[in-house]
Amino acid sequence: MLLLYAGAPAASLVTPADVIKTRLQVVARSGQTTYAGVFDCARKIWAEEGGTAFWKGAGARVCRSSPQFGVTLLTYELLQRYLPVDFGGNQPEGSKTSKSMHLADLPPVNPEHIGGLRLAVATFTGVESKFGLFLPKFRNPIAKVES
């Protein structure tokens, strides 16, 4: 569903330019306004029809272009991720899969404590490498210091 929303701004925000382009491409019939260029077209549309004329067909354009943009973005991401083509030595983030860790595979932090801390350790294990974050290192207050 989010893929449909990906192209909505792109499709709707360029509608005024598309209206001007379409008016310039269509051959004027007798009695219709003729245009000498882009700025002449914009000025005449504003004077004769008002500002809302620039947004004619925006809804239909969004309904047509949003799925198109969504499919294009999805296809691009999938092709970039799964085709072994080197475009400069770097593959996108997430293209290399790593072995996922399960909570049961982790050593217990404190065998007597079950709950929040153990789940948090499992959740944040390797977060620096996953998202490129540089978080401060804290010592575990529960772990016993060996001397």
Disulfide bonds with the S-S distance in Angstrom:
none
